[in-house]
């Protein structure tokens, strides 16, 4: 009677999705470390940027601050996962909001090309009037500026961004896709509201503790006029354009193409950073300054862009990040003093 050798159980293998997520995380961390090295090597003792709101902090201190902001963003992402662990939108359902892979790839490339043309148009239009080039931030936002920003520049910036990145794409895709496919509806309004409240509270505490925003020094009249004006201006010029262009349109397509939440979150952060290319503090007058500008654009905008993407992917609702992590904090909180100065509110 033949004998049989007992079959040895093969060691458990890691699912492909887990391997893909680990690969994305490792590549992202290595990229961040490389950006740290470039910043420290190219900066010397001081950065070439006009950042009145930052003070006299050294280049090494600025890099450390960027790392701490990234760590805080990761904690917000972890908080979002914890609060949505029992109700997260399934990945296949969210990916299905985009068309098939071939159509999704074509639409993604066209959207990215359209966004690049929007940035180029914002550069040409703004420079024609002697203004700062138009990106997703008004000149002087968050970091402040010593340069003059006129009310006409601020209003034109808001209208341009709202039309180019908000109205036109929404009209084009809205004719072909329902609101749910554009991440514009909520599956659970109460849960979304709870998530917004918690993230907004945590981020507000962090902003007050870390930045000590100058809004606390405004008087009652400045607050009464400046707060609603800042809210409306940045809602039109920064918040809604980012929501529509990235979180309504590109995020489902990123997920369809990659099949990976981690890759989608990173791509969302990178796209968000790219749309701030013309921030008024960037300097492109030499290769070294250009490298520093790119690195600090990544430092400044990739982490919050990843948070916004996470909130959208976990809830399937692009409005969540608008209220939890964009319109009120940081913009209304941080930029109200700047807007009161621009419009001469005293």
C-alpha positions as CSV (number, residue, x, y, z in Angstrom):
1,X,0.0,0.0,0.0
2,X,1.6,3.3,-1.1
3,X,2.4,5.8,1.6
4,X,1.6,9.4,1.2
5,X,3.6,12.3,2.5
6,X,1.4,14.6,4.6
7,X,1.0,17.9,2.7
8,X,2.7,20.8,4.4
9,X,0.5,23.9,4.8
10,X,2.0,26.7,2.7
11,X,2.7,29.8,4.7
12,X,-0.1,32.4,4.5
13,X,0.5,34.9,1.8
14,X,-0.3,38.6,2.1
15,X,-3.3,39.6,-0.1
16,X,-2.4,41.7,-3.2
17,X,-4.3,44.7,-1.9
18,X,-2.2,44.6,1.4
19,X,1.0,44.4,-0.6
20,X,0.0,47.2,-2.8
21,X,-0.9,49.4,0.2
22,X,2.4,48.6,1.9
23,X,4.3,49.5,-1.3
24,X,2.5,52.8,-1.6
25,X,3.2,53.7,2.0
26,X,6.9,52.8,1.7
27,X,7.4,54.8,-1.5
28,X,5.6,57.8,0.1
29,X,7.8,57.7,3.2
30,X,10.9,57.4,1.2
31,X,9.8,60.3,-1.0
32,X,9.2,62.4,2.1
33,X,12.6,61.6,3.5
34,X,14.2,62.5,0.2
35,X,12.3,65.8,0.2
36,X,13.7,66.5,3.7
37,X,17.2,65.8,2.5
38,X,16.8,68.1,-0.6
39,X,15.4,70.9,1.6
40,X,18.2,70.7,4.1
41,X,20.9,70.5,1.4
42,X,19.5,73.3,-0.7
43,X,18.3,75.8,1.9
44,X,21.4,76.5,3.8
45,X,20.6,78.6,6.9
46,X,17.5,80.4,5.5
47,X,14.7,79.9,3.0
48,X,14.2,82.4,0.1
49,X,10.4,82.7,0.7
50,X,8.4,85.8,1.8
51,X,6.7,84.3,4.8
52,X,5.8,87.2,7.3
53,X,3.6,84.9,9.3
54,X,6.4,82.4,10.0
55,X,8.9,84.7,11.6
56,X,12.7,84.1,11.7
57,X,12.6,80.3,12.0
58,X,15.7,78.6,10.5
59,X,15.5,76.3,7.5
60,X,16.0,73.3,9.6
61,X,13.2,74.5,11.9
62,X,10.9,74.9,8.9
63,X,11.6,71.4,7.8
64,X,10.9,70.1,11.3
65,X,7.6,72.1,11.3
66,X,6.6,70.5,8.0
67,X,7.3,67.0,9.5
68,X,5.2,67.9,12.5
69,X,2.3,69.1,10.3
70,X,2.6,65.9,8.3
71,X,2.4,63.9,11.5
72,X,-0.7,65.9,12.6
73,X,-2.3,65.1,9.2
74,X,-1.7,61.4,9.7
75,X,-3.3,61.6,13.1
76,X,-6.4,63.3,11.5
77,X,-6.4,60.5,8.9
78,X,-6.3,57.9,11.7
79,X,-9.1,59.7,13.5
80,X,-11.2,59.7,10.3
81,X,-10.6,55.9,10.0
82,X,-11.6,55.3,13.6
83,X,-14.8,57.4,13.3
84,X,-15.8,55.7,10.0
85,X,-14.7,52.1,10.7
86,X,-18.3,50.8,10.8
87,X,-19.7,52.7,7.9
88,X,-17.0,53.4,5.3
89,X,-18.2,53.3,1.7
90,X,-16.9,50.1,0.1
91,X,-14.1,50.6,-2.3
92,X,-15.8,48.9,-5.3
93,X,-18.8,51.1,-4.8
94,X,-16.8,54.3,-4.8
95,X,-14.7,53.2,-7.7
96,X,-17.9,52.4,-9.6
97,X,-18.7,56.1,-9.5
98,X,-16.1,56.5,-12.3
99,X,-16.5,55.0,-15.7
100,X,-14.6,51.9,-16.9
101,X,-10.8,51.9,-16.7
102,X,-10.2,53.0,-20.3
103,X,-12.7,55.9,-20.0
104,X,-11.5,56.7,-16.5
105,X,-7.9,56.9,-17.8
106,X,-9.0,59.2,-20.7
107,X,-11.0,61.4,-18.4
108,X,-8.3,61.6,-15.8
109,X,-5.7,62.7,-18.4
110,X,-8.0,65.2,-19.8
111,X,-8.9,66.6,-16.4
112,X,-5.2,66.9,-15.5
113,X,-4.4,68.6,-18.8
114,X,-7.4,70.9,-18.2
115,X,-6.1,71.8,-14.7
116,X,-2.7,72.6,-16.2
117,X,-4.3,74.9,-18.8
118,X,-6.3,76.5,-15.9
119,X,-3.1,77.3,-14.1
120,X,-1.5,78.6,-17.3
121,X,-4.5,80.8,-18.0
122,X,-4.5,82.0,-14.4
123,X,-0.8,83.0,-14.8
124,X,-1.4,84.9,-18.0
125,X,-4.5,86.7,-16.9
126,X,-3.1,87.7,-13.6
127,X,0.2,88.9,-15.0
128,X,-1.6,90.9,-17.6
129,X,-3.0,93.1,-14.8
130,X,0.2,93.1,-12.8
131,X,-1.2,90.7,-10.2
132,X,0.2,87.5,-8.6
133,X,-0.5,84.4,-10.7
134,X,-3.8,82.6,-9.9
135,X,-3.5,79.2,-8.2
136,X,-5.7,77.7,-5.5
137,X,-4.6,80.2,-2.9
138,X,-4.9,84.0,-2.9
139,X,-1.5,85.7,-2.6
140,X,-0.7,86.1,1.1
141,X,-3.0,83.3,2.2
142,X,-1.9,81.3,5.3
143,X,1.7,82.6,5.2
144,X,1.0,86.3,4.7
145,X,2.9,88.6,2.3
146,X,4.7,92.0,2.3
147,X,3.4,92.7,-1.2
148,X,0.2,94.6,-2.0
149,X,-2.9,92.6,-2.9
150,X,-5.7,94.7,-4.3
151,X,-9.5,94.0,-3.8
152,X,-9.8,93.7,-7.6
153,X,-7.1,91.0,-7.6
154,X,-8.8,89.0,-4.8
155,X,-12.3,89.2,-6.4
156,X,-11.0,88.3,-9.9
157,X,-9.0,85.4,-8.4
158,X,-12.1,84.0,-6.7
159,X,-14.3,84.4,-9.8
160,X,-11.7,82.8,-12.1
161,X,-11.1,79.8,-9.9
162,X,-14.8,79.3,-9.3
163,X,-15.6,79.3,-13.0
164,X,-12.6,77.4,-14.3
165,X,-12.3,74.6,-11.7
166,X,-15.9,74.6,-10.4
167,X,-18.7,75.7,-12.7
168,X,-17.3,74.5,-16.0
169,X,-16.3,70.9,-14.9
170,X,-19.4,70.5,-12.9
171,X,-21.7,71.5,-15.8
172,X,-19.8,69.2,-18.1
173,X,-19.7,66.1,-15.9
174,X,-23.1,66.9,-14.2
175,X,-24.9,66.3,-17.5
176,X,-23.4,62.8,-17.7
177,X,-23.3,61.6,-14.1
178,X,-25.8,61.8,-11.2
179,X,-24.9,63.8,-8.0
180,X,-24.1,60.5,-6.2
181,X,-21.5,59.6,-8.8
182,X,-19.8,63.0,-8.2
183,X,-19.6,62.5,-4.4
184,X,-22.1,65.2,-3.8
185,X,-24.6,63.3,-1.7
186,X,-24.5,61.7,1.8
187,X,-25.3,58.2,2.7
188,X,-25.6,59.1,6.4
189,X,-26.0,62.8,7.2
190,X,-25.9,62.4,10.9
191,X,-22.7,60.4,10.8
192,X,-21.2,62.9,8.4
193,X,-22.1,65.7,10.6
194,X,-20.6,64.0,13.6
195,X,-17.3,63.4,11.7
196,X,-17.3,67.1,10.6
197,X,-17.8,68.3,14.2
198,X,-15.0,66.1,15.6
199,X,-12.4,66.9,12.9
200,X,-13.3,70.6,12.9
201,X,-12.9,70.8,16.7
202,X,-9.5,68.9,16.7
203,X,-8.1,70.9,13.8
204,X,-9.3,74.2,15.4
205,X,-7.5,73.4,18.6
206,X,-4.3,72.5,16.7
207,X,-4.5,75.7,14.7
208,X,-4.9,77.9,17.8
209,X,-2.2,76.1,19.7
210,X,0.3,76.0,16.8
211,X,-0.3,79.2,14.9
212,X,-1.9,81.5,17.4
213,X,-3.9,83.0,14.5
214,X,-4.1,86.8,14.3
215,X,-7.9,86.7,14.1
216,X,-8.0,87.0,17.9
217,X,-6.5,90.5,17.6
218,X,-9.3,91.9,15.3
219,X,-12.0,94.1,16.8
220,X,-15.8,93.5,16.6
221,X,-16.3,95.5,13.4
222,X,-13.5,93.7,11.6
223,X,-14.8,90.4,12.7
224,X,-18.4,91.2,11.7
225,X,-17.3,92.2,8.2
226,X,-14.2,90.2,7.7
227,X,-15.3,86.7,8.7
228,X,-18.2,86.4,6.3
229,X,-16.2,88.1,3.5
230,X,-13.3,85.7,4.0
231,X,-15.6,82.7,4.2
232,X,-17.3,83.7,0.9
233,X,-14.1,84.7,-0.9
234,X,-12.3,81.5,-0.1
235,X,-15.3,79.3,-0.6
236,X,-15.5,80.6,-4.2
237,X,-11.8,80.8,-4.9
238,X,-10.3,77.8,-3.1
239,X,-12.7,75.5,-1.4
240,X,-15.4,74.7,-4.0
241,X,-12.9,74.7,-6.9
242,X,-10.8,72.1,-5.1
243,X,-13.9,70.1,-4.1
244,X,-15.2,69.8,-7.6
245,X,-12.0,69.4,-9.6
246,X,-10.2,67.0,-7.2
247,X,-12.6,65.4,-4.8
248,X,-15.7,65.1,-7.0
249,X,-14.1,64.2,-10.3
250,X,-10.5,63.0,-9.9
251,X,-10.7,61.0,-6.7
252,X,-13.2,58.4,-8.0
253,X,-11.1,58.0,-11.2
254,X,-7.9,57.6,-9.2
255,X,-9.5,54.8,-7.3
256,X,-10.9,53.2,-10.4
257,X,-7.4,53.3,-12.0
258,X,-5.3,52.2,-9.0
259,X,-7.8,50.0,-7.1
260,X,-6.0,51.2,-4.0
261,X,-7.2,53.6,-1.3
262,X,-3.6,54.4,-0.3
263,X,-2.6,55.3,-3.8
264,X,-5.7,57.4,-4.2
265,X,-5.0,59.3,-1.0
266,X,-1.4,60.0,-2.1
267,X,-2.5,61.0,-5.6
268,X,-5.1,63.3,-4.1
269,X,-2.5,65.0,-2.0
270,X,-0.1,65.4,-4.9
271,X,-2.8,66.9,-7.1
272,X,-3.8,69.3,-4.4
273,X,-0.2,70.4,-4.1
274,X,0.2,70.9,-7.8
275,X,-2.8,73.2,-8.0
276,X,-1.0,75.6,-5.7
277,X,2.0,75.9,-8.0
278,X,1.6,79.7,-8.3
279,X,1.5,80.4,-4.6
280,X,2.9,83.9,-4.2
281,X,5.8,82.9,-1.9
282,X,7.3,80.4,-4.4
283,X,10.6,81.5,-6.1
284,X,11.7,80.1,-9.4
285,X,14.7,82.4,-10.2
286,X,17.3,79.7,-9.9
287,X,17.4,75.9,-9.9
288,X,18.0,75.8,-6.2
289,X,15.1,78.1,-5.4
290,X,12.9,76.2,-7.7
291,X,13.8,72.9,-6.0
292,X,13.0,74.4,-2.6
293,X,9.7,75.8,-3.9
294,X,8.6,72.4,-5.2
295,X,9.7,70.7,-2.0
296,X,7.9,73.1,0.3
297,X,4.8,73.0,-1.9
298,X,4.8,69.3,-1.3
299,X,5.4,69.8,2.5
300,X,2.6,72.4,2.7
301,X,-0.1,70.8,0.6
302,X,0.3,67.1,0.3
303,X,-0.6,66.2,3.9
304,X,-3.8,68.3,4.0
305,X,-4.6,67.1,0.5
306,X,-4.3,63.5,1.8
307,X,-6.6,64.3,4.7
308,X,-9.3,65.8,2.3
309,X,-9.0,62.7,0.1
310,X,-9.3,60.4,3.1
311,X,-12.5,62.1,4.3
312,X,-14.0,61.9,0.8
313,X,-13.1,58.2,0.3
314,X,-14.3,57.1,3.7
315,X,-17.6,58.9,3.4
316,X,-18.2,59.1,-0.3
317,X,-19.2,62.7,0.3
318,X,-17.0,65.5,-0.9
319,X,-18.8,68.0,1.3
320,X,-17.4,66.5,4.5
321,X,-13.9,67.9,3.9
322,X,-15.3,71.3,3.0
323,X,-16.7,71.9,6.4
324,X,-14.4,69.8,8.5
325,X,-11.0,70.7,7.1
326,X,-11.1,73.6,4.6
327,X,-13.7,76.4,4.5
328,X,-13.8,77.2,8.2
329,X,-10.4,75.9,9.3
330,X,-7.9,76.9,8.1
331,X,-9.1,79.6,5.7
332,X,-11.7,81.6,7.6
333,X,-9.7,81.2,10.9
334,X,-6.3,82.0,9.4
335,X,-7.0,84.3,6.5
336,X,-9.6,86.8,8.0
337,X,-6.8,89.2,9.1
338,X,-5.3,89.1,5.6
339,X,-8.7,89.8,3.9
340,X,-9.5,92.7,6.3
341,X,-6.2,94.2,5.2
342,X,-6.8,93.6,1.5
343,X,-10.3,95.3,1.6
344,X,-9.3,98.0,4.1
345,X,-11.7,96.9,6.8
346,X,-11.0,98.9,10.0
